[in-house]
Amino acid sequence: MRIIVEKDYEQMSITVMNLLLAKMYENRKMNIAITAGASPKRMYELLAEEVKNGRNFDNVTYYNFDEIPFKKSGGYGVTVSNLKKDYFDPAGISMDHVHTLTVENHKEHDALLESFGGLDAIFMGIGADGHFCGNMPGFTKFGNKTVEITIPEAMKPALAGEVGGDMEEVPDTFVTMGPRSVMNSKSTIMFATGKGKAEIIKKAFFGPVSEDIPSSVFQLHPDFTLVLDEDAASEIKDLI
């Protein structure tokens, strides 16, 4: 496990961008899964400029590692819609270079990845409860590959914001690459920002490996890089 601590969110975003670019510049086919959400927005702004104004990255195929579909309107789900808005469209990336994981194709997802030797890299965040991708405590086991998860009724109001605030758009299920699938990626990059993530960072990476804190499994990954700002690293500064 490699831990990189940067001064602030801006510098952390630059560092993550450079880690991804290092993969993308390799002179071979690269398959990379990336996260959506608020935390990586600045990194995607920076990366989009590099991609738009730089070399042709036709060697890169992108993947989403989880997806919440829109129940009523259909089309791209929450994750891919946000990736299009924040990165693919600003960078001028054709959707021909994006493989979308969906509820409909999730059963074939692992076989697809295995057919070309697996993901070269996966970039993700960590939740305050230690979840990664859609692997929340109590929802998946370390041995799970890509799975469809039924959303409990009690959880649906909390997901309304993800689908634009319309409860009619909240689906009954979502899909995610499970821990086993993610651990098969050759390289994993995770980042976290802010004091709100400091406690879980300590528990996940300096505590026991447990399904109660899903991200703790990355203590066992042979090529795992954790990028933090000083606030997110505040509880582990004496441990690294």
C-alpha positions in Angstrom: 0.0 0.0 0.0 1.3 3.4 -1.0 -0.1 6.5 0.7 0.4 9.9 -0.8 -0.6 13.0 1.3 -0.9 16.3 -0.5 -1.5 19.7 1.1 -5.0 20.3 -0.2 -7.8 19.3 -2.6 -6.3 21.1 -5.6 -2.9 19.4 -5.3 -4.5 16.0 -4.6 -6.6 16.4 -7.7 -3.4 17.1 -9.8 -1.7 14.0 -8.3 -4.6 11.7 -9.1 -4.7 13.2 -12.6 -1.1 12.4 -13.1 -1.5 8.9 -11.8 -4.2 8.3 -14.4 -2.3 9.9 -17.2 0.6 7.7 -16.5 -1.6 4.7 -17.2 -3.2 6.3 -20.3 0.1 7.2 -21.9 1.3 3.6 -21.9 1.7 2.4 -25.5 -0.9 -0.3 -25.3 -4.6 -0.9 -24.8 -5.7 0.4 -21.4 -8.9 -0.5 -19.6 -9.7 1.9 -16.8 -12.8 2.1 -14.5 -13.5 5.5 -13.0 -15.7 7.0 -10.3 -18.4 9.7 -10.5 -19.5 12.0 -7.7 -18.6 15.4 -6.3 -15.1 14.6 -5.0 -13.4 14.0 -8.3 -14.9 17.0 -10.1 -11.8 19.1 -10.0 -9.6 16.2 -11.1 -11.9 15.7 -14.1 -11.7 19.4 -15.0 -7.9 19.1 -15.1 -7.9 15.7 -16.9 -10.4 16.8 -19.5 -8.1 19.7 -20.5 -5.1 17.4 -20.8 -7.1 14.9 -22.9 -8.8 17.5 -25.1 -5.5 19.3 -25.9 -3.1 16.4 -25.8 -2.4 13.2 -27.7 -5.1 10.9 -29.1 -6.0 8.4 -26.3 -7.8 5.9 -28.6 -5.9 3.2 -26.6 -8.1 3.9 -23.5 -11.5 2.3 -22.8 -13.4 3.5 -19.8 -15.7 1.6 -17.5 -18.2 2.5 -14.8 -18.0 0.2 -11.8 -21.5 0.7 -10.5 -24.8 2.1 -11.7 -28.1 3.3 -10.4 -30.6 3.3 -13.3 -33.3 5.9 -13.7 -36.5 3.8 -13.2 -38.9 6.1 -15.1 -36.9 7.8 -17.9 -34.3 5.1 -18.7 -31.2 6.0 -20.7 -27.8 6.2 -19.1 -27.9 5.7 -15.4 -26.7 8.1 -12.7 -23.0 7.2 -12.8 -22.5 7.3 -16.6 -24.7 10.5 -16.8 -22.4 12.2 -14.3 -19.3 11.0 -16.0 -20.5 12.3 -19.3 -21.2 15.7 -17.8 -18.0 16.0 -15.8 -15.5 14.3 -18.0 -16.4 12.5 -21.2 -18.2 15.4 -22.9 -15.7 18.1 -21.8 -12.8 15.9 -22.9 -14.4 15.1 -26.2 -14.4 11.4 -25.5 -16.6 9.4 -27.8 -19.0 7.0 -26.1 -17.5 4.3 -28.4 -14.6 4.3 -25.9 -16.9 3.8 -22.9 -18.3 0.4 -21.9 -21.3 0.9 -19.7 -22.1 -1.5 -16.9 -25.9 -1.8 -16.6 -28.5 -3.9 -14.8 -29.1 -5.6 -18.1 -25.5 -6.7 -18.8 -24.1 -7.1 -15.3 -24.1 -10.9 -15.4 -21.7 -10.8 -18.4 -19.4 -8.1 -16.9 -16.9 -10.3 -15.2 -16.5 -12.6 -18.2 -15.9 -9.5 -20.4 -13.2 -8.2 -18.1 -11.6 -11.6 -17.9 -11.6 -12.0 -21.8 -9.0 -9.2 -22.1 -7.0 -9.9 -19.0 -8.9 -7.6 -16.6 -8.9 -3.9 -15.8 -5.5 -2.2 -15.9 -6.6 0.4 -13.3 -9.6 1.4 -11.2 -10.1 4.9 -9.6 -12.6 5.2 -6.8 -13.5 7.1 -3.6 -14.3 5.9 -0.1 -17.5 6.6 1.8 -17.7 7.7 5.4 -18.9 4.2 6.3 -15.9 2.6 4.4 -17.8 1.6 1.3 -16.3 1.7 -2.2 -18.2 1.4 -5.5 -21.6 0.1 -4.4 -20.1 -2.2 -1.8 -21.7 -0.9 1.4 -21.5 -2.6 4.8 -23.9 -5.4 4.9 -24.7 -5.4 1.2 -21.9 -7.4 -0.3 -19.3 -10.0 0.7 -15.6 -9.9 -0.1 -16.2 -12.9 -2.4 -18.8 -11.2 -4.6 -18.1 -10.4 -8.2 -20.4 -8.0 -10.1 -23.8 -8.2 -8.5 -27.3 -6.7 -8.6 -28.5 -5.4 -5.2 -32.1 -4.9 -4.2 -32.6 -1.5 -2.6 -34.4 -1.6 0.7 -37.6 0.5 0.8 -36.1 2.4 3.8 -33.1 3.4 1.7 -35.0 4.7 -1.3 -35.7 8.3 0.0 -32.0 8.7 0.6 -31.4 7.8 -3.1 -33.9 10.3 -4.4 -31.2 13.0 -4.6 -29.1 10.8 -6.8 -31.9 10.7 -9.4 -32.7 14.3 -9.4 -35.1 14.3 -6.4 -37.9 12.4 -8.1 -38.9 9.4 -6.1 -40.5 7.9 -9.2 -37.0 7.6 -10.7 -35.6 5.6 -7.8 -35.1 2.1 -9.0 -35.7 -1.2 -7.2 -32.1 -2.4 -7.8 -28.6 -1.2 -8.6 -25.5 -2.9 -9.8 -21.9 -2.8 -8.7 -18.6 -4.6 -9.2 -18.1 -6.6 -6.0 -15.0 -6.7 -3.9 -13.6 -9.7 -5.8 -14.1 -8.1 -9.1 -12.4 -4.8 -8.0 -9.5 -6.7 -6.4 -8.8 -8.3 -9.7 -7.8 -4.9 -11.2 -4.1 -4.7 -11.7 -3.8 -1.3 -10.1 -6.2 0.5 -7.7 -6.2 4.2 -6.9 -8.4 5.6 -4.1 -8.7 9.2 -2.9 -10.3 11.0 0.0 -10.6 14.6 1.0 -11.6 16.5 4.1 -11.7 15.8 7.9 -14.9 13.9 7.5 -13.0 11.1 6.0 -10.1 11.0 8.5 -11.7 8.5 10.9 -12.7 6.0 8.3 -9.2 6.2 6.6 -7.6 5.2 9.9 -10.1 2.3 10.5 -10.0 1.0 6.9 -6.2 1.0 6.4 -4.8 0.7 9.9 -7.4 -1.5 11.5 -8.5 -5.1 10.9 -9.6 -6.3 7.4 -13.4 -6.7 7.8 -16.5 -6.8 5.7 -17.9 -4.3 8.2 -15.5 -1.8 6.6 -15.4 -2.9 3.0 -12.5 -0.7 1.9 -10.2 -2.5 4.4 -9.9 -5.2 1.8 -7.4 -3.0 -0.1 -4.8 -3.7 2.6 -4.5 -7.0 0.7 -4.1 -5.5 -2.8 -0.6 -5.8 -4.3 -0.8 -2.4 -6.1 -3.0 0.0 -4.1 -2.4 3.8 -3.9 -4.3 6.0 -1.5 -4.2 9.7 -2.2 -5.2 12.1 0.6 -5.2 15.7 1.5 -3.8 16.7 4.9 -7.3 16.8 6.4 -8.2 13.3 5.4 -4.8 12.1 6.6 -5.0 13.9 10.0 -5.6 10.8 12.0 -2.9 8.7 10.4 0.0 11.3 10.2 1.8 9.5 13.1 1.4 6.1 11.4 2.9 6.8 8.0 
